[in-house]
């Protein structure tokens, strides 16, 4: 090896694998130091371990050959000398590795399954990261630049679009209410910028249709004086249940998981139902999206206060926070923080799509099923997104309306995937440019995730309250296979989490038989896309189900209007 060991040192190494509990641990004997001809390796006198001087190292591999335990490796650098790696070389199986070291890689493969960029591989019970594929997607939330012009949609929620209360030429500040609810199921809209109202006109939104919006020319960044902009955590809430609901309504809070249902409506269930618990949806089961995950890591305390406020609003003493097992760091942190808050329990969940669906989450946590056509509150559960809980904290404790949110911008070819805290009304192009711009191999730009998101007609679309992510798919990913005749394999039936028959619903929609679609429970469809994803014939099942659901919904509303 280059260095001959004798006596007790040789005995310890050969018979017991070293003085450390880990059989792959460095013995600190200095073979690598002696082998290096460039004086690039020295022993740290405090730790007793070798350290490499990168300026002197030539990656000749002499130290690799000299190491008697074969634990030194030369790993590739990424672009611009970027290094991303697992700081562990233990190749023992999980139980053995974990017994020796609590932070050892156990070769479980969860990181391989979780990484949307195929940057991680598993070899000999050890994970390896390709620095050229890794996108460092778990980076801190970045505050996006304020846009030069904000386009704020009036219909950012389920229900009636908000009614403008400003006119052309009016001056507004950040947080100024610019539109009020136009019905019971509606939500207030606030300005995300300061400046002058340029016009009230229509703009193409993420759905591809022209929708009413307020255009604001930005001047400075002046906030309403009532907003508490300090970082000080405010735990105590002295407001009554009714006062909390009113404050949430005034702040324009909606469900930030994608459905955008006005939060104040959910917090006021019909008299025939009684809330028993609050369930916080922190599952974030859509591939690629990490906004909720990063929010929990950076604002766990604020989220817990928000959950406590929601519990008080619906007068319950129990709350569950559902997090999938592919977010162990969030589970650990949230569990630790929750221990200081009465009645809040973090529930680790099996990684399973679409577990983030409201009905699926209720079933996973409470073991209660929502009947067809029934409201989720019928199970006693009030479900809110983790982002909504954070927004509730800011609204109630900081007097801050909902005018910004965390948005994931990502994709396999994106130069710098990031999570942005972006003002509502910011053009999506601005966020894409902040990540390095559109890659050359861009095939589609998706508003949301790959399963439930929709392709954007252009990237000038303004962000809204429901904008959870922007996914840039390359041409290979974005290309759809040619639709073929259904082969009656029933994979779509097995995949449907609602127990529907997607192949039948797709055929009915294609033939315009919407009356039969209603009988076949199309309104129970949660549009998760599992049917289309699993179809070997490449049938556009989700597209047909969405079309049919929209038509049937319109038929139902028309019938109700005649009563």
VENJOHU-V782244 format. One record per residue. N is the residue number from 1. OMEGA is omega in degrees with one decimal (* if undefined). NEAR is the number of other C-alpha atoms within 12 Angstrom. Layout:
BEGIN
n=N omega=OMEGA near=NEAR
n=N omega=OMEGA near=NEAR
END
This chain:
BEGIN
n=1 omega=-177.9 near=18
n=2 omega=178.9 near=19
n=3 omega=-177.3 near=18
n=4 omega=-178.6 near=15
n=5 omega=-179.9 near=18
n=6 omega=174.6 near=12
n=7 omega=-174.3 near=10
n=8 omega=-179.0 near=13
n=9 omega=178.7 near=18
n=10 omega=-179.5 near=19
n=11 omega=-179.6 near=14
n=12 omega=-177.6 near=18
n=13 omega=-174.2 near=24
n=14 omega=-172.1 near=18
n=15 omega=-173.7 near=12
n=16 omega=178.2 near=18
n=17 omega=177.6 near=21
n=18 omega=-177.7 near=23
n=19 omega=-179.5 near=22
n=20 omega=177.6 near=16
n=21 omega=180.0 near=20
n=22 omega=-179.4 near=29
n=23 omega=177.2 near=31
n=24 omega=-179.1 near=30
n=25 omega=178.1 near=31
n=26 omega=179.8 near=31
n=27 omega=179.9 near=32
n=28 omega=-177.0 near=30
n=29 omega=173.7 near=31
n=30 omega=177.4 near=29
n=31 omega=-177.8 near=31
n=32 omega=179.6 near=38
n=33 omega=-178.8 near=30
n=34 omega=-177.0 near=26
n=35 omega=-175.4 near=25
n=36 omega=-179.1 near=29
n=37 omega=-175.1 near=18
n=38 omega=179.3 near=22
n=39 omega=-176.3 near=22
n=40 omega=-178.4 near=25
n=41 omega=177.9 near=28
n=42 omega=177.8 near=29
n=43 omega=175.3 near=23
n=44 omega=-176.3 near=16
n=45 omega=-178.6 near=11
n=46 omega=-177.4 near=10
n=47 omega=-176.6 near=12
n=48 omega=-177.0 near=14
n=49 omega=179.7 near=20
n=50 omega=176.7 near=27
n=51 omega=-175.9 near=25
n=52 omega=172.8 near=23
n=53 omega=-173.7 near=18
n=54 omega=-179.1 near=14
n=55 omega=-178.4 near=11
n=56 omega=-175.4 near=16
n=57 omega=178.1 near=21
n=58 omega=-179.2 near=18
n=59 omega=-178.7 near=24
n=60 omega=177.1 near=18
n=61 omega=-179.8 near=21
n=62 omega=-179.8 near=28
n=63 omega=178.6 near=36
n=64 omega=-179.6 near=24
n=65 omega=-175.3 near=24
n=66 omega=-175.2 near=25
n=67 omega=-177.5 near=30
n=68 omega=-179.8 near=30
n=69 omega=177.3 near=29
n=70 omega=-179.1 near=25
n=71 omega=176.4 near=25
n=72 omega=179.9 near=27
n=73 omega=171.6 near=23
n=74 omega=-176.8 near=20
n=75 omega=-175.5 near=22
n=76 omega=172.6 near=19
n=77 omega=174.0 near=18
n=78 omega=177.4 near=19
n=79 omega=-179.6 near=15
n=80 omega=177.8 near=9
n=81 omega=-177.7 near=12
n=82 omega=179.3 near=18
n=83 omega=174.8 near=22
n=84 omega=-174.9 near=23
n=85 omega=172.9 near=27
n=86 omega=-176.6 near=24
n=87 omega=-179.5 near=19
n=88 omega=178.0 near=29
n=89 omega=-178.2 near=33
n=90 omega=-178.6 near=37
n=91 omega=176.7 near=30
n=92 omega=176.7 near=26
n=93 omega=-170.8 near=22
n=94 omega=-175.4 near=22
n=95 omega=-179.7 near=18
n=96 omega=-179.6 near=21
n=97 omega=-177.9 near=27
n=98 omega=178.7 near=22
n=99 omega=-178.9 near=18
n=100 omega=-174.2 near=23
n=101 omega=-176.5 near=22
n=102 omega=-179.4 near=16
n=103 omega=179.3 near=17
n=104 omega=170.4 near=30
n=105 omega=-177.1 near=35
n=106 omega=176.3 near=30
n=107 omega=-177.7 near=31
n=108 omega=178.2 near=25
n=109 omega=-179.0 near=21
n=110 omega=-179.5 near=24
n=111 omega=178.8 near=27
n=112 omega=-179.2 near=24
n=113 omega=-175.5 near=22
n=114 omega=-174.3 near=29
n=115 omega=-178.9 near=29
n=116 omega=-174.9 near=29
n=117 omega=179.6 near=30
n=118 omega=-177.0 near=23
n=119 omega=-175.2 near=26
n=120 omega=175.9 near=29
n=121 omega=-178.9 near=27
n=122 omega=178.9 near=23
n=123 omega=178.3 near=20
n=124 omega=177.6 near=18
n=125 omega=-178.8 near=25
n=126 omega=-179.5 near=29
n=127 omega=176.8 near=30
n=128 omega=-179.1 near=32
n=129 omega=174.5 near=31
n=130 omega=-175.7 near=27
n=131 omega=178.9 near=25
n=132 omega=177.6 near=27
n=133 omega=-178.3 near=31
n=134 omega=-178.0 near=35
n=135 omega=-177.8 near=34
n=136 omega=-172.6 near=31
n=137 omega=179.1 near=33
n=138 omega=179.0 near=32
n=139 omega=179.3 near=23
n=140 omega=177.8 near=24
n=141 omega=-179.6 near=28
n=142 omega=176.0 near=28
n=143 omega=-178.0 near=20
n=144 omega=177.8 near=29
n=145 omega=177.0 near=27
n=146 omega=-178.2 near=31
n=147 omega=177.0 near=33
n=148 omega=176.5 near=23
n=149 omega=179.0 near=31
n=150 omega=176.6 near=44
n=151 omega=-171.7 near=43
n=152 omega=-178.3 near=48
n=153 omega=178.8 near=45
n=154 omega=179.7 near=43
n=155 omega=-178.7 near=43
n=156 omega=-173.1 near=46
n=157 omega=172.3 near=34
n=158 omega=179.4 near=29
n=159 omega=-176.7 near=23
n=160 omega=176.0 near=22
n=161 omega=180.0 near=27
n=162 omega=-178.2 near=34
n=163 omega=-177.8 near=27
n=164 omega=175.9 near=32
n=165 omega=174.5 near=23
n=166 omega=-179.9 near=27
n=167 omega=178.7 near=21
n=168 omega=179.1 near=20
n=169 omega=179.1 near=16
n=170 omega=175.5 near=23
n=171 omega=-179.7 near=26
n=172 omega=175.5 near=35
n=173 omega=174.3 near=29
n=174 omega=-179.1 near=36
n=175 omega=177.5 near=37
n=176 omega=176.1 near=37
n=177 omega=-177.4 near=36
n=178 omega=177.2 near=41
n=179 omega=-178.1 near=34
n=180 omega=180.0 near=28
n=181 omega=-178.1 near=33
n=182 omega=-179.7 near=21
n=183 omega=180.0 near=17
n=184 omega=176.3 near=21
n=185 omega=-179.3 near=27
n=186 omega=-177.6 near=33
n=187 omega=178.1 near=43
n=188 omega=178.5 near=45
n=189 omega=-179.7 near=45
n=190 omega=178.5 near=48
n=191 omega=177.9 near=51
n=192 omega=-177.9 near=48
n=193 omega=172.2 near=41
n=194 omega=-178.5 near=33
n=195 omega=-175.5 near=30
n=196 omega=176.4 near=32
n=197 omega=-177.8 near=32
n=198 omega=-179.8 near=24
n=199 omega=170.7 near=24
n=200 omega=-171.0 near=29
n=201 omega=177.1 near=21
n=202 omega=177.5 near=21
n=203 omega=177.6 near=30
n=204 omega=-179.6 near=25
n=205 omega=-175.7 near=34
n=206 omega=179.8 near=36
n=207 omega=-179.5 near=25
n=208 omega=-179.8 near=20
n=209 omega=177.7 near=16
n=210 omega=-178.9 near=18
n=211 omega=-179.9 near=24
n=212 omega=-178.1 near=25
n=213 omega=176.5 near=39
n=214 omega=-179.1 near=42
n=215 omega=-177.3 near=41
n=216 omega=173.7 near=39
n=217 omega=-172.5 near=32
n=218 omega=175.1 near=28
n=219 omega=180.0 near=23
n=220 omega=178.9 near=20
n=221 omega=-176.7 near=22
n=222 omega=-177.7 near=23
n=223 omega=172.4 near=26
n=224 omega=-174.8 near=23
n=225 omega=-176.8 near=14
n=226 omega=-177.7 near=19
n=227 omega=177.1 near=23
n=228 omega=-176.0 near=21
n=229 omega=-179.5 near=21
n=230 omega=178.8 near=13
n=231 omega=-177.9 near=13
n=232 omega=178.7 near=13
n=233 omega=178.2 near=21
n=234 omega=-175.1 near=25
n=235 omega=-172.4 near=22
n=236 omega=176.1 near=18
n=237 omega=-176.6 near=26
n=238 omega=-176.6 near=16
n=239 omega=175.3 near=18
n=240 omega=178.8 near=18
n=241 omega=-178.3 near=24
n=242 omega=-179.8 near=20
n=243 omega=177.5 near=22
n=244 omega=-179.2 near=35
n=245 omega=179.9 near=32
n=246 omega=-178.8 near=25
n=247 omega=177.5 near=33
n=248 omega=178.5 near=43
n=249 omega=179.9 near=38
n=250 omega=-178.1 near=33
n=251 omega=178.0 near=41
n=252 omega=-178.8 near=49
n=253 omega=176.6 near=51
n=254 omega=176.8 near=47
n=255 omega=-175.4 near=42
n=256 omega=177.0 near=43
n=257 omega=179.1 near=42
n=258 omega=-178.0 near=39
n=259 omega=177.3 near=30
n=260 omega=176.3 near=32
n=261 omega=-179.2 near=32
n=262 omega=-173.0 near=42
n=263 omega=-177.3 near=46
n=264 omega=179.0 near=37
n=265 omega=178.4 near=33
n=266 omega=-177.7 near=36
n=267 omega=178.2 near=41
n=268 omega=-177.7 near=28
n=269 omega=178.0 near=26
n=270 omega=-177.6 near=16
n=271 omega=-178.0 near=10
n=272 omega=-179.9 near=11
n=273 omega=177.9 near=20
n=274 omega=178.4 near=23
n=275 omega=177.8 near=32
n=276 omega=-179.7 near=26
n=277 omega=172.2 near=36
n=278 omega=175.6 near=45
n=279 omega=178.4 near=49
n=280 omega=-179.3 near=46
n=281 omega=176.4 near=47
n=282 omega=-175.5 near=49
n=283 omega=-177.5 near=48
n=284 omega=-173.2 near=46
n=285 omega=178.4 near=38
n=286 omega=175.7 near=36
n=287 omega=177.4 near=32
n=288 omega=-173.2 near=40
n=289 omega=-178.8 near=43
n=290 omega=-176.1 near=44
n=291 omega=-179.4 near=46
n=292 omega=178.9 near=47
n=293 omega=-178.3 near=44
n=294 omega=177.5 near=35
n=295 omega=178.8 near=40
n=296 omega=-178.5 near=42
n=297 omega=-175.8 near=30
n=298 omega=-175.4 near=24
n=299 omega=-177.8 near=32
n=300 omega=-178.8 near=37
n=301 omega=-179.1 near=32
n=302 omega=177.7 near=37
n=303 omega=-179.5 near=43
n=304 omega=177.1 near=45
n=305 omega=178.0 near=39
n=306 omega=177.4 near=43
n=307 omega=178.5 near=50
n=308 omega=178.9 near=44
n=309 omega=177.7 near=47
n=310 omega=177.0 near=51
n=311 omega=179.7 near=38
n=312 omega=-178.7 near=33
n=313 omega=-178.7 near=37
n=314 omega=173.5 near=39
n=315 omega=174.6 near=27
n=316 omega=179.9 near=27
n=317 omega=-179.7 near=23
n=318 omega=177.0 near=30
n=319 omega=178.2 near=41
n=320 omega=175.9 near=43
n=321 omega=-178.4 near=47
n=322 omega=179.5 near=45
n=323 omega=179.5 near=40
n=324 omega=-175.1 near=35
n=325 omega=177.4 near=27
n=326 omega=175.7 near=30
n=327 omega=-175.6 near=32
n=328 omega=179.0 near=25
n=329 omega=178.0 near=21
n=330 omega=178.7 near=35
n=331 omega=-179.1 near=29
n=332 omega=-178.3 near=23
n=333 omega=-177.9 near=25
n=334 omega=177.6 near=40
n=335 omega=179.1 near=27
n=336 omega=-179.0 near=19
n=337 omega=-177.8 near=25
n=338 omega=-179.3 near=31
n=339 omega=179.3 near=17
n=340 omega=-177.5 near=17
n=341 omega=-176.2 near=29
n=342 omega=171.8 near=20
n=343 omega=-178.0 near=24
n=344 omega=-178.6 near=33
n=345 omega=176.3 near=31
n=346 omega=-177.1 near=36
n=347 omega=175.2 near=31
n=348 omega=-175.9 near=29
n=349 omega=176.1 near=31
n=350 omega=178.2 near=23
n=351 omega=-175.7 near=25
n=352 omega=176.6 near=26
n=353 omega=2.2 near=27
n=354 omega=-176.2 near=32
n=355 omega=177.3 near=32
n=356 omega=175.3 near=41
n=357 omega=-174.6 near=38
n=358 omega=-177.7 near=42
n=359 omega=179.5 near=35
n=360 omega=-179.3 near=34
n=361 omega=177.2 near=44
n=362 omega=179.5 near=38
n=363 omega=-177.3 near=26
n=364 omega=-175.1 near=31
n=365 omega=-175.2 near=34
n=366 omega=-176.0 near=28
n=367 omega=176.1 near=14
n=368 omega=-178.9 near=19
n=369 omega=175.8 near=25
n=370 omega=-178.6 near=25
n=371 omega=178.6 near=19
n=372 omega=179.0 near=21
n=373 omega=-178.0 near=19
n=374 omega=176.8 near=15
n=375 omega=177.6 near=25
n=376 omega=-179.8 near=34
n=377 omega=178.6 near=34
n=378 omega=176.8 near=26
n=379 omega=-178.6 near=29
n=380 omega=-176.8 near=31
n=381 omega=171.7 near=39
n=382 omega=-174.5 near=43
n=383 omega=176.0 near=50
n=384 omega=177.9 near=51
n=385 omega=-180.0 near=47
n=386 omega=175.9 near=48
n=387 omega=176.9 near=49
n=388 omega=178.3 near=52
n=389 omega=178.1 near=46
n=390 omega=178.9 near=44
n=391 omega=177.4 near=43
n=392 omega=176.7 near=47
n=393 omega=-177.5 near=39
n=394 omega=-179.2 near=43
n=395 omega=-174.4 near=41
n=396 omega=-174.7 near=45
n=397 omega=-175.8 near=36
n=398 omega=-178.9 near=33
n=399 omega=-177.0 near=31
n=400 omega=176.9 near=36
n=401 omega=178.6 near=44
n=402 omega=177.1 near=51
n=403 omega=174.0 near=45
n=404 omega=-178.8 near=43
n=405 omega=178.5 near=41
n=406 omega=-177.6 near=45
n=407 omega=175.8 near=46
n=408 omega=172.2 near=49
n=409 omega=-171.1 near=51
n=410 omega=-179.1 near=49
n=411 omega=-175.7 near=47
n=412 omega=-177.3 near=35
n=413 omega=-179.4 near=34
n=414 omega=-175.8 near=36
n=415 omega=-176.2 near=26
n=416 omega=177.5 near=31
n=417 omega=-175.8 near=42
n=418 omega=168.4 near=38
n=419 omega=-177.1 near=40
n=420 omega=165.0 near=43
n=421 omega=-170.8 near=34
n=422 omega=176.0 near=40
n=423 omega=174.8 near=41
n=424 omega=-179.1 near=46
n=425 omega=176.6 near=47
n=426 omega=177.0 near=41
n=427 omega=-179.9 near=36
n=428 omega=178.2 near=45
n=429 omega=-178.9 near=26
n=430 omega=179.2 near=30
n=431 omega=178.2 near=44
n=432 omega=178.4 near=40
n=433 omega=179.4 near=25
n=434 omega=177.9 near=26
n=435 omega=179.1 near=30
n=436 omega=178.6 near=21
n=437 omega=179.4 near=25
n=438 omega=176.6 near=33
n=439 omega=-178.5 near=25
n=440 omega=-176.7 near=16
n=441 omega=-178.7 near=20
n=442 omega=176.8 near=24
n=443 omega=178.7 near=23
n=444 omega=170.8 near=32
n=445 omega=-175.0 near=39
n=446 omega=171.9 near=39
n=447 omega=-174.8 near=41
n=448 omega=-179.1 near=43
n=449 omega=-175.8 near=36
n=450 omega=-176.6 near=33
n=451 omega=-175.3 near=28
n=452 omega=-178.8 near=34
n=453 omega=-179.3 near=33
n=454 omega=179.3 near=33
n=455 omega=180.0 near=28
n=456 omega=178.2 near=29
n=457 omega=173.5 near=21
n=458 omega=-175.4 near=23
n=459 omega=173.6 near=29
n=460 omega=179.3 near=27
n=461 omega=179.8 near=38
n=462 omega=175.3 near=43
n=463 omega=-179.4 near=48
n=464 omega=-179.1 near=46
n=465 omega=-178.2 near=48
n=466 omega=-179.0 near=40
n=467 omega=-178.6 near=49
n=468 omega=-178.3 near=48
n=469 omega=174.1 near=48
n=470 omega=-177.9 near=49
n=471 omega=179.1 near=48
n=472 omega=-177.4 near=47
n=473 omega=177.7 near=36
n=474 omega=-173.4 near=25
n=475 omega=-179.7 near=18
n=476 omega=179.6 near=15
n=477 omega=-171.8 near=21
n=478 omega=-176.0 near=21
n=479 omega=177.1 near=15
n=480 omega=174.7 near=21
n=481 omega=-179.6 near=16
n=482 omega=-179.6 near=12
n=483 omega=179.9 near=16
n=484 omega=179.2 near=15
n=485 omega=177.6 near=15
n=486 omega=-178.2 near=22
n=487 omega=176.5 near=15
n=488 omega=-179.7 near=18
n=489 omega=178.6 near=18
n=490 omega=176.4 near=22
n=491 omega=-179.9 near=27
n=492 omega=178.5 near=35
n=493 omega=179.5 near=24
n=494 omega=-176.1 near=20
n=495 omega=-174.8 near=25
n=496 omega=-179.4 near=32
n=497 omega=-178.7 near=31
n=498 omega=177.9 near=34
n=499 omega=179.8 near=23
n=500 omega=177.2 near=31
n=501 omega=-174.6 near=33
n=502 omega=-179.8 near=49
n=503 omega=179.3 near=39
n=504 omega=179.9 near=32
n=505 omega=178.3 near=41
n=506 omega=179.7 near=36
n=507 omega=179.4 near=27
n=508 omega=180.0 near=28
n=509 omega=-180.0 near=31
n=510 omega=-179.2 near=23
n=511 omega=176.1 near=17
n=512 omega=-179.8 near=20
n=513 omega=-173.7 near=24
n=514 omega=177.1 near=32
n=515 omega=177.7 near=23
n=516 omega=177.9 near=22
n=517 omega=178.4 near=36
n=518 omega=179.0 near=30
n=519 omega=-179.9 near=21
n=520 omega=171.8 near=30
n=521 omega=179.0 near=27
n=522 omega=-178.5 near=40
n=523 omega=174.3 near=31
n=524 omega=-179.1 near=34
n=525 omega=-179.9 near=39
n=526 omega=175.6 near=32
n=527 omega=-177.7 near=34
n=528 omega=178.3 near=37
n=529 omega=-179.2 near=34
n=530 omega=-178.8 near=36
n=531 omega=-178.0 near=42
n=532 omega=-179.7 near=37
n=533 omega=-174.9 near=27
n=534 omega=-174.8 near=25
n=535 omega=179.7 near=33
n=536 omega=-179.5 near=24
n=537 omega=178.4 near=24
n=538 omega=178.1 near=24
n=539 omega=179.7 near=34
n=540 omega=-173.2 near=33
n=541 omega=-179.6 near=40
n=542 omega=179.4 near=38
n=543 omega=180.0 near=32
n=544 omega=179.6 near=32
n=545 omega=178.2 near=44
n=546 omega=179.0 near=31
n=547 omega=-178.7 near=29
n=548 omega=179.8 near=37
n=549 omega=177.7 near=36
n=550 omega=179.5 near=22
n=551 omega=-179.6 near=25
n=552 omega=177.6 near=31
n=553 omega=178.2 near=24
n=554 omega=177.9 near=18
n=555 omega=-179.1 near=19
n=556 omega=179.4 near=20
n=557 omega=179.2 near=13
n=558 omega=177.9 near=12
n=559 omega=-178.3 near=11
n=560 omega=-179.5 near=10
n=561 omega=-179.7 near=9
n=562 omega=-177.2 near=8
n=563 omega=* near=7
END
